[in-house]
């Protein structure tokens, strides 16, 4: 089976949140505490291994002095860049749906997030 480089939408959103969190001067543990969740849970969100609710997105955006739409627009910009580079972005991380998908690491996605922010 041929592998295609790619990621999931939740991983992109997670990396956008991770970059914005770091830029705002929060470490992961403090930010998670402000969110009312454990650091482990927030880590899974940033890695795209766990989704977040609309309420959590709104709360995170407020802490980051952003709107939820700004967070999602940045994620959409990164997704568009990935697709222009012929990389696949799965909409979900369902069991078996990532077969043949060589998942991009967080660092690679973070670099694309920073590039999208600087456009």
N, C-alpha and C positions, 0 to 999 in steps of 0.2 A: 504494500500500500504506500503510495506516495504521500509524504508529509508536506503540508502547506503551513508556512509560518503564519501565526495569527494569535488571537487572544479572544477574550470575551468582553462584552459591553460592561459587565460589572467590574472587571479588572481595570478597564479604562477609567470608569468613574472613581474607583478606589484609588487609582494613582493620581487622578486630578485632586482628590481630597487629600492625599498624602503630601503632594507638592504644595498645595495651598496651606495645609496645616504647618508644614515646615517653614514656609515663607512667613507665616504669621507668628512664628517663634514658639509654637507649642511642641512639646515632645509628645510622643504617642500616649504615654500613660496619663499625663495631665489632661490631654484633650479627651481621652476616653472618660476620665472622671467627670469632666464638664458635660459630657454627653450622657452620663448616668449609666455607662456600661463598662465592662471590664476591658483592660488593655488587650487581652487575648481576643475578645470579640471585635474590638476596633481593628486589630491587626488583620483578622480574617476579612473584614470589610475592605480595608485598603488593598489587600491581595486579590480581591475579587472572589474569594472563596465563600463569602456570605453576602447576601444582599442587604440593603437597608430600606427601611420604610420611608414613605413620603415625609412623615413627621421627623424621622431622624435626619433626612436630607435637609429639611427646613432648619432644624436645630443646628446642624453642622454649618450650614451656610451662614446662619446668624452669627455663630461664634467666629467665623472666618471673615465677617463683614462683607459678605457676598449675598447674592440672591440665589435661590435654588436654580433659577433659569441660567444664571451665569455659569454655575458649576456644570450643568447639563450641556450648555452651548460649548464650553471648552471641551467636554468629553466628545461631543458630536464633531468638533473640529479635528480632534485627534483620530477619531474613527474614519473620517473622510481622508485624512492624510494616510492612514494605514491602507485603506482600500485603494488609494491612488498608487500605492507602492505594491499593489497586488497581494496584500496580506488579508487574510480572512478574519472577520470579526463575527463571532457567534453571539447570538442574542441571549443565549442562556447556557448554563453549564450543566445541562442534563446528562445523566449517566449515559455514557456511550456516544454522546453527540460530538465529543471532541476527538473521536477516533480519527487518526490521520492528521490531527492539528498539532503542529509543533508550537506549543505555547510560548509566547514572548515573555521574558522575565520582566519583573517590575522595573528594573533599571532602564531597560529599552523603552518601555512605555513612558516612564518618567521623562526620559530625554525627549520623546515626542510631545509630551505635555508642555515641557518648557519651550520647545520650538513653536508650538501652537500659540502659546501665550505671547511670544515675542513677534508674532506676525503683525 
